[in-house]
Amino acid sequence: MQEPFIPAFFNSYFIAFGVMLGGSLIGGLAAFITGAPLLAEIANIAGRVRIWAIIAAIGGTFDTVYSFEKGFLEGGTTDLFKQFLLILSAMGGAKTASLIISWLTQEHIS
């Protein structure tokens, strides 16, 4: 059963947002327990988790590859466009969380 597009679009954004914030803050808790610099570690973890947040938000890579294949080979351009928008939404969620983390930590996240 396939999820309607608009809820999937918002889910993609907020899943990437949550993975970035949650992963960075929980990783910062581990840094605090081990005595590492808290805010610097939160910023470093955010930089490393970004791609995984996007992958988690779009539901893994195999569905994405299948949708792109369907779009190119079978002429399903709407599926291709929808998948592109879902990836863009996930990237937006990860970027928003990255900005919030950089505001909170005052560290530069590249």
CYANA upper distance limits for C-alpha pairs under 8 A (distance plus 0.5 A):
  3 GLU  CA      7 PRO  CA      7.84
  3 GLU  CA      8 ALA  CA      6.88
  4 PRO  CA      8 ALA  CA      6.85
  5 PHE  CA      9 PHE  CA      6.51
  5 PHE  CA     82 LYS  CA      7.93
  6 ILE  CA     10 PHE  CA      6.95
  7 PRO  CA     11 ASN  CA      6.47
  8 ALA  CA     12 SER  CA      6.42
  8 ALA  CA     86 LEU  CA      7.91
  9 PHE  CA     13 TYR  CA      7.01
  9 PHE  CA     85 LEU  CA      7.92
  9 PHE  CA     86 LEU  CA      5.99
  9 PHE  CA     89 SER  CA      6.83
 10 PHE  CA     14 PHE  CA      6.77
 10 PHE  CA     89 SER  CA      7.97
 11 ASN  CA     15 ILE  CA      6.32
 11 ASN  CA     57 ALA  CA      7.96
 12 SER  CA     16 ALA  CA      6.79
 12 SER  CA     57 ALA  CA      5.24
 12 SER  CA     58 ILE  CA      6.53
 12 SER  CA     86 LEU  CA      6.82
 12 SER  CA     87 ILE  CA      8.25
 12 SER  CA     89 SER  CA      6.57
 12 SER  CA     90 ALA  CA      5.58
 12 SER  CA     93 GLY  CA      8.18
 13 TYR  CA     17 PHE  CA      6.70
 13 TYR  CA     57 ALA  CA      7.65
 13 TYR  CA     89 SER  CA      5.47
 13 TYR  CA     90 ALA  CA      5.11
 13 TYR  CA     91 MET  CA      7.96
 13 TYR  CA     92 GLY  CA      6.99
 13 TYR  CA     93 GLY  CA      4.98
 13 TYR  CA     94 ALA  CA      8.12
 14 PHE  CA     18 GLY  CA      6.40
 14 PHE  CA     57 ALA  CA      8.46
 14 PHE  CA     90 ALA  CA      8.17
 14 PHE  CA     93 GLY  CA      6.52
 15 ILE  CA     19 VAL  CA      6.57
 15 ILE  CA     53 ALA  CA      7.91
 15 ILE  CA     56 ALA  CA      7.85
 15 ILE  CA     57 ALA  CA      5.67
 15 ILE  CA     90 ALA  CA      8.05
 15 ILE  CA     93 GLY  CA      8.06
 16 ALA  CA     20 MET  CA      6.69
 16 ALA  CA     53 ALA  CA      5.16
 16 ALA  CA     54 ILE  CA      6.01
 16 ALA  CA     56 ALA  CA      7.41
 16 ALA  CA     57 ALA  CA      5.65
 16 ALA  CA     90 ALA  CA      5.94
 16 ALA  CA     91 MET  CA      7.91
 16 ALA  CA     93 GLY  CA      5.70
 16 ALA  CA     94 ALA  CA      5.70
 17 PHE  CA     21 LEU  CA      6.76
 17 PHE  CA     53 ALA  CA      8.00
 17 PHE  CA     90 ALA  CA      8.30
 17 PHE  CA     93 GLY  CA      4.99
 17 PHE  CA     94 ALA  CA      5.62
 17 PHE  CA     95 LYS  CA      8.43
 17 PHE  CA     96 THR  CA      7.39
 17 PHE  CA     97 ALA  CA      5.79
 18 GLY  CA     22 GLY  CA      6.11
 18 GLY  CA     23 GLY  CA      8.42
 18 GLY  CA     97 ALA  CA      8.26
 19 VAL  CA     23 GLY  CA      6.06
 19 VAL  CA     49 VAL  CA      8.46
 19 VAL  CA     53 ALA  CA      5.85
 19 VAL  CA     56 ALA  CA      8.46
 20 MET  CA     24 SER  CA      6.50
 20 MET  CA     46 ALA  CA      6.71
 20 MET  CA     49 VAL  CA      6.87
 20 MET  CA     50 ARG  CA      6.87
 20 MET  CA     53 ALA  CA      6.51
 20 MET  CA     94 ALA  CA      6.70
 20 MET  CA     97 ALA  CA      6.50
 20 MET  CA     98 SER  CA      7.67
 21 LEU  CA     25 LEU  CA      6.54
 21 LEU  CA     46 ALA  CA      8.22
 21 LEU  CA     97 ALA  CA      6.45
 21 LEU  CA     98 SER  CA      8.40
 21 LEU  CA    101 ILE  CA      7.84
 22 GLY  CA     26 ILE  CA      6.45
 23 GLY  CA     27 GLY  CA      6.36
 23 GLY  CA     45 ILE  CA      8.11
 23 GLY  CA     46 ALA  CA      8.02
 23 GLY  CA     49 VAL  CA      7.77
 24 SER  CA     28 GLY  CA      6.51
 24 SER  CA     42 ILE  CA      5.68
 24 SER  CA     43 ALA  CA      7.87
 24 SER  CA     45 ILE  CA      5.96
 24 SER  CA     46 ALA  CA      5.80
 24 SER  CA     49 VAL  CA      8.17
 25 LEU  CA     29 LEU  CA      6.81
 25 LEU  CA     42 ILE  CA      6.80
 26 ILE  CA     30 ALA  CA      7.04
 27 GLY  CA     31 ALA  CA      6.82
 27 GLY  CA     41 GLU  CA      8.13
 27 GLY  CA     42 ILE  CA      7.13
 27 GLY  CA     45 ILE  CA      7.39
 28 GLY  CA     32 PHE  CA      6.61
 28 GLY  CA     38 LEU  CA      6.12
 28 GLY  CA     39 LEU  CA      7.68
 28 GLY  CA     41 GLU  CA      6.49
 28 GLY  CA     42 ILE  CA      5.43
 28 GLY  CA     45 ILE  CA      8.46
 29 LEU  CA     33 ILE  CA      6.79
 29 LEU  CA     38 LEU  CA      8.09
 30 ALA  CA     34 THR  CA      6.77
 31 ALA  CA     35 GLY  CA      6.54
 31 ALA  CA     36 ALA  CA      5.41
 31 ALA  CA     37 PRO  CA      7.27
 31 ALA  CA     38 LEU  CA      6.30
 31 ALA  CA     41 GLU  CA      7.07
 32 PHE  CA     36 ALA  CA      6.38
 32 PHE  CA     37 PRO  CA      7.47
 32 PHE  CA     38 LEU  CA      6.01
 36 ALA  CA     41 GLU  CA      7.73
 37 PRO  CA     41 GLU  CA      6.61
 38 LEU  CA     42 ILE  CA      6.77
 39 LEU  CA     43 ALA  CA      6.80
 39 LEU  CA    105 THR  CA      5.75
 39 LEU  CA    107 GLU  CA      8.06
 40 ALA  CA     44 ASN  CA      6.70
 40 ALA  CA    105 THR  CA      7.78
 40 ALA  CA    107 GLU  CA      7.23
 41 GLU  CA     45 ILE  CA      6.47
 42 ILE  CA     46 ALA  CA      6.66
 42 ILE  CA    101 ILE  CA      8.22
 42 ILE  CA    105 THR  CA      8.02
 43 ALA  CA     47 GLY  CA      6.97
 43 ALA  CA    101 ILE  CA      7.27
 43 ALA  CA    102 SER  CA      7.29
 43 ALA  CA    105 THR  CA      7.32
 43 ALA  CA    107 GLU  CA      6.79
 43 ALA  CA    108 HIS  CA      7.99
 43 ALA  CA    109 ILE  CA      6.80
 44 ASN  CA     48 ARG  CA      6.99
 44 ASN  CA    109 ILE  CA      7.93
 45 ILE  CA     49 VAL  CA      6.50
 46 ALA  CA     50 ARG  CA      6.70
 46 ALA  CA     98 SER  CA      7.12
 46 ALA  CA    101 ILE  CA      8.05
 46 ALA  CA    109 ILE  CA      8.23
 47 GLY  CA     98 SER  CA      8.33
 47 GLY  CA    109 ILE  CA      6.77
 47 GLY  CA    110 SER  CA      7.53
 49 VAL  CA     53 ALA  CA      6.65
 50 ARG  CA     54 ILE  CA      7.02
 50 ARG  CA     94 ALA  CA      6.60
 51 ILE  CA     55 ILE  CA      6.80
 52 TRP  CA     56 ALA  CA      6.47
 53 ALA  CA     57 ALA  CA      6.60
 53 ALA  CA     90 ALA  CA      8.23
 53 ALA  CA     94 ALA  CA      7.12
 54 ILE  CA     58 ILE  CA      6.90
 54 ILE  CA     87 ILE  CA      7.78
 54 ILE  CA     90 ALA  CA      5.74
 54 ILE  CA     91 MET  CA      6.54
 54 ILE  CA     94 ALA  CA      7.26
 55 ILE  CA     59 GLY  CA      6.86
 55 ILE  CA     60 GLY  CA      5.83
 55 ILE  CA     61 THR  CA      7.26
 56 ALA  CA     60 GLY  CA      6.39
 57 ALA  CA     90 ALA  CA      6.41
 58 ILE  CA     64 THR  CA      7.95
 58 ILE  CA     86 LEU  CA      7.19
 58 ILE  CA     87 ILE  CA      6.95
 58 ILE  CA     90 ALA  CA      7.42
 59 GLY  CA     63 ASP  CA      7.67
 60 GLY  CA     64 THR  CA      7.73
 61 THR  CA     65 VAL  CA      6.64
 62 PHE  CA     66 TYR  CA      6.59
 63 ASP  CA     67 SER  CA      6.62
 64 THR  CA     68 PHE  CA      6.73
 64 THR  CA     83 GLN  CA      7.27
 65 VAL  CA     69 GLU  CA      6.58
 66 TYR  CA     70 LYS  CA      6.59
 67 SER  CA     71 GLY  CA      6.59
 67 SER  CA     79 ASP  CA      6.71
 67 SER  CA     80 LEU  CA      6.64
 67 SER  CA     83 GLN  CA      7.33
 68 PHE  CA     72 PHE  CA      6.66
 68 PHE  CA     79 ASP  CA      8.08
 68 PHE  CA     80 LEU  CA      5.97
 68 PHE  CA     83 GLN  CA      8.06
 69 GLU  CA     73 LEU  CA      6.27
 69 GLU  CA     74 GLU  CA      8.13
 70 LYS  CA     74 GLU  CA      5.66
 70 LYS  CA     75 GLY  CA      7.37
 70 LYS  CA     76 GLY  CA      6.41
 70 LYS  CA     79 ASP  CA      7.94
 70 LYS  CA     80 LEU  CA      8.03
 71 GLY  CA     75 GLY  CA      5.73
 71 GLY  CA     76 GLY  CA      4.66
 71 GLY  CA     77 THR  CA      5.41
 71 GLY  CA     78 THR  CA      7.85
 71 GLY  CA     79 ASP  CA      6.41
 71 GLY  CA     80 LEU  CA      5.31
 72 PHE  CA     76 GLY  CA      7.47
 72 PHE  CA     77 THR  CA      7.78
 72 PHE  CA     80 LEU  CA      8.17
 76 GLY  CA     80 LEU  CA      7.09
 77 THR  CA     81 PHE  CA      6.57
 78 THR  CA     82 LYS  CA      6.53
 79 ASP  CA     83 GLN  CA      6.59
 80 LEU  CA     84 PHE  CA      6.72
 81 PHE  CA     85 LEU  CA      6.75
 82 LYS  CA     86 LEU  CA      6.73
 83 GLN  CA     87 ILE  CA      6.77
 84 PHE  CA     88 LEU  CA      6.65
 85 LEU  CA     89 SER  CA      6.52
 86 LEU  CA     90 ALA  CA      6.75
 87 ILE  CA     91 MET  CA      6.67
 88 LEU  CA     92 GLY  CA      6.65
 89 SER  CA     93 GLY  CA      6.79
 90 ALA  CA     94 ALA  CA      6.74
 91 MET  CA     95 LYS  CA      6.57
 92 GLY  CA     96 THR  CA      6.55
 93 GLY  CA     97 ALA  CA      6.74
 94 ALA  CA     98 SER  CA      6.56
 95 LYS  CA     99 LEU  CA      6.67
 96 THR  CA    100 ILE  CA      6.84
 97 ALA  CA    101 ILE  CA      6.62
 98 SER  CA    102 SER  CA      6.63
 98 SER  CA    109 ILE  CA      7.86
 99 LEU  CA    103 TRP  CA      6.64
100 ILE  CA    104 LEU  CA      6.66
101 ILE  CA    105 THR  CA      6.47
102 SER  CA    106 GLN  CA      5.79
102 SER  CA    107 GLU  CA      5.98
102 SER  CA    108 HIS  CA      6.80
102 SER  CA    109 ILE  CA      6.90
103 TRP  CA    107 GLU  CA      8.18
